[in-house]
Each structure stands twice: as C-alpha cells, then as structure tokens.
Amino acid sequence: MDFKNKVVIITGASSGIGAAIALLFTKKGAKVVMVARNEDRLKNVRSNCEKFGHQPLVIVADVSKDSEAKRVINTTVSQYGRIDILVNSAGISKIAGIVDDNALKVFDEVMSVNLRSIVSLTHLATPHLIASKGNIVNVSSIPDFGALAARTFSYSTSKAALDHFSKCVAFELAPEGVRCNTVNPRPVRTEVIAHTGVSKEEEDAIWKEIEKVTALGRVSDASEVAELIVFLASNKARGITGSSFVTDNGSLLQGVSMSTSFEFK
Ligand SMILES: NC(=O)c1ccc[n+]([C@@H]2O[C@H](COP(=O)([O-])OP(=O)(O)OC[C@H]3O[C@@H](n4cnc5c(N)ncnc54)[C@H](OP(=O)(O)O)[C@@H]3O)[C@@H](O)[C@H]2O)c1
C-alpha cells in the first residue's frame, strides 16, 4: 500500500490510536496532517514520525470549535493543495449517569467532540475529497451492539450515532466516488481512560477488568487499529463503503459489550 503524495488528515493524533495512525501513514509515504489540542504531545508524535518519512504538518486545534475545524481544512489545503483521506480519531469519554446534575453538560461536551466535530470536518472536507476521489475513516466503538457500561450513555450514544452518520455519508457520497467507513475497536491500551480523570490505580484496575471480559483475554495495541484503518483508506478497499469493522478481541461474542464489575464514580 503506497500513499505517496496522498494527503491524510488525522484528528486526535497527539496520543493513542491517532498517534499510531499518524506513524503508520508516515511510514507508508503519506503527507500527514496531525490535529489535536496539545502541542507538546503533537510535537512528540511528529518527531517519532519524521524518522520514517515526510515530516507531518502539526495543526493545534480544538475540532469541536467550528472556526478551528475550518482552520484545519484551510491550512491543509493551502499547504498541500488537496485532501485524500480524513481520519477522525479525536474522541473523549466522560462519565455521567442520566440522573446526575451534570448529565446534559457531559452529553453536550461528548457529542460536540465525538459527533459534531466529525460532521463539521466532513462537511468542510467533502469538496476536496470529491476532487481527489478520497475517503473517510471514522474511529467509532462497539456500543452500537449494546450498552457499554453504566453511566456512559453520552459516549455510547455518540459512537452509535457516528456509525449511523458514517453510513449516511457513505450513501450520499458514493456517486461521487468517495468512500466512508468506521473502525470499531475495543479495548485498546491508550490514554482514553486516563483522560477521564481517574487516578493511576483506578486506571490500571479498569484495564485489568476490561481485559478479563474479552473472549481473547487481551487488550489491543493501537498499532493493530492503525493497520486496519490504513487498509480501509487504501485502494485495496476500493469496494468497501458504509461498513463498520469491529476489532474487539472477541468482546461481542459474550453478548453485551464491555460490562465489567467496575463502577464509574
Ligand atoms: N482505547 C480504546 O479502547 C477505544 C475503544 C473504542 C474506541 N476508541 C476511540 O478511539 C479514538 C481515539 O481514542 P484513544 O483510545 O486513542 O484515546 P486518547 O489516547 O485519549 O486519544 C484521544 C485523542 O483525541 C484528541 N482530542 C480530544 N478532544 C479533542 C478536541 N476537542 N480537539 C482535537 N483533538 C481532541 C486528544 O488530543 P488532545 O488532548 O491533545 O486534544 C487525543 O489525541 C476515540 O475516538 C475513542 O473514542 C478507543
């Protein structure tokens, strides 16, 4: 798979799955555009990438803000003149139960990053993707298939909606030769749990619990997800659109996705 001269925007590239995607696309020869809010972390990932290929372009942006999403697309096009692939990996997970006082605040926050920002970036990138006959890969999750865990309704709803949105976009853009798919991973050892604000001990306990409820008894490495995304973005997947690809260590084989004995506080 050769991505020479292909311009790939990756959101959430400062850590976890997004960082692994940036590294793999760089290794495959792409011109990578890395987007996230934390400049130091982005620069760390960039210095890792540049050992293997083209130096990625770093854009520090909060994609949940319309003006910043616009800046991501405009900066990319003014630098490289085209967009071939959009990978939306930026995402947050915040905990609040439906009866909690902050339920709606958390819901709005999660939806604005996990869904609305992707709608916005897709809207802005589409004319360029039509011009390049490019494609979109969205990083979803597996709550489509059941509730993830108690008090995660915001996250679960955002990801289920993202799968549906991706199918609608795939249908609408198919006549233009633009594909759109999702990758639905679980569990992948990244910063995702640390970023919810839990302590290190709680984080370790959660990963241990999660590991136990997968059929394979394991947690994925972010590079495994990156490999699948790069495949879907490549010409080898030219017949694939509107599909969701589960890579979940067999979690769904046990019925409900990720129910563990861990209770989010
Ligand atoms: N790890 C798993 O088990 C798992 C399972 C299923 C799905 N996923 C999904 O995979 C994706 C990547 O998650 P991860 O596990 O790699 O977690 P992570 O390590 O926490 O990475 C999340 C990324 O999103 C970025 N981000 C968050 N809010 C942003 C915003 N408003 N604007 C721009 N960037 C933003 C973060 O960067 P900054 O903080 O620098 O902005 C970071 O780079 C997410 O969509 C997540 O829901 C993960």
The ligand as a MOL file (V3000), in Angstrom:
LIG
                    3D

  0  0  0     0  0            999 V3000
M  V30 BEGIN CTAB
M  V30 COUNTS 48 52 0 0 0
M  V30 BEGIN ATOM
M  V30 1 N -8.8960 2.9590 23.5750 0
M  V30 2 C -9.9720 2.2400 23.3720 0
M  V30 3 O -10.1640 1.1680 23.9550 0
M  V30 4 C -11.0110 2.7130 22.4010 0
M  V30 5 C -12.0710 1.8560 22.1210 0
M  V30 6 C -13.0400 2.2630 21.2280 0
M  V30 7 C -12.9510 3.4680 20.6070 0
M  V30 8 N -11.9100 4.3010 20.8900 0 CHG=1
M  V30 9 C -11.8910 5.5770 20.2010 0
M  V30 10 O -10.6340 5.7820 19.6060 0
M  V30 11 C -10.4070 7.1780 19.4330 0
M  V30 12 C -9.0290 7.5070 19.9550 0
M  V30 13 O -9.0330 7.2590 21.3500 0
M  V30 14 P -7.7400 6.7680 22.1140 0
M  V30 15 O -8.0900 5.4970 22.7930 0
M  V30 16 O -6.5480 6.8390 21.2390 0 CHG=-1
M  V30 17 O -7.7160 7.8680 23.2760 0
M  V30 18 P -6.6960 9.0430 23.6230 0
M  V30 19 O -5.3320 8.4810 23.7840 0
M  V30 20 O -7.3400 9.7300 24.7790 0
M  V30 21 O -6.7280 9.9680 22.3360 0
M  V30 22 C -7.7570 10.8750 22.1050 0
M  V30 23 C -7.2490 11.9130 21.1420 0
M  V30 24 O -8.3030 12.8360 20.8440 0
M  V30 25 C -7.7830 14.1590 20.9370 0
M  V30 26 N -8.8600 15.0860 21.2390 0
M  V30 27 C -9.7670 15.0150 22.2410 0
M  V30 28 N -10.5840 16.0800 22.2020 0
M  V30 29 C -10.1800 16.8410 21.1380 0
M  V30 30 C -10.6290 18.0640 20.5880 0
M  V30 31 N -11.6740 18.7440 21.1200 0
M  V30 32 N -9.9920 18.5640 19.5190 0
M  V30 33 C -8.9310 17.9050 18.9680 0
M  V30 34 N -8.4670 16.7440 19.4480 0
M  V30 35 C -9.0850 16.2140 20.5270 0
M  V30 36 C -6.7370 14.0640 22.0440 0
M  V30 37 O -5.7650 15.0740 21.9080 0
M  V30 38 P -5.6220 16.4070 22.7530 0
M  V30 39 O -5.9580 16.0860 24.1700 0
M  V30 40 O -4.1900 16.7960 22.5160 0
M  V30 41 O -6.5680 17.3500 22.1220 0
M  V30 42 C -6.0960 12.7310 21.7030 0
M  V30 43 O -5.1390 12.8830 20.6950 0
M  V30 44 C -11.5290 7.8940 20.1930 0
M  V30 45 O -12.4980 8.3510 19.2860 0
M  V30 46 C -12.0810 6.7980 21.0900 0
M  V30 47 O -13.4300 7.0090 21.4140 0
M  V30 48 C -10.9390 3.9560 21.7660 0
M  V30 END ATOM
M  V30 BEGIN BOND
M  V30 1 1 1 2
M  V30 2 2 2 3
M  V30 3 1 2 4
M  V30 4 1 4 5
M  V30 5 2 4 48
M  V30 6 2 5 6
M  V30 7 1 6 7
M  V30 8 2 7 8
M  V30 9 1 8 9
M  V30 10 1 8 48
M  V30 11 1 9 10
M  V30 12 1 9 46
M  V30 13 1 10 11
M  V30 14 1 11 12
M  V30 15 1 11 44
M  V30 16 1 12 13
M  V30 17 1 13 14
M  V30 18 2 14 15
M  V30 19 1 14 16
M  V30 20 1 14 17
M  V30 21 1 17 18
M  V30 22 2 18 19
M  V30 23 1 18 20
M  V30 24 1 18 21
M  V30 25 1 21 22
M  V30 26 1 22 23
M  V30 27 1 23 24
M  V30 28 1 23 42
M  V30 29 1 24 25
M  V30 30 1 25 26
M  V30 31 1 25 36
M  V30 32 1 26 27
M  V30 33 1 26 35
M  V30 34 2 27 28
M  V30 35 1 28 29
M  V30 36 1 29 30
M  V30 37 2 29 35
M  V30 38 1 30 31
M  V30 39 2 30 32
M  V30 40 1 32 33
M  V30 41 2 33 34
M  V30 42 1 34 35
M  V30 43 1 36 37
M  V30 44 1 36 42
M  V30 45 1 37 38
M  V30 46 2 38 39
M  V30 47 1 38 40
M  V30 48 1 38 41
M  V30 49 1 42 43
M  V30 50 1 44 45
M  V30 51 1 44 46
M  V30 52 1 46 47
M  V30 END BOND
M  V30 END CTAB
M  END
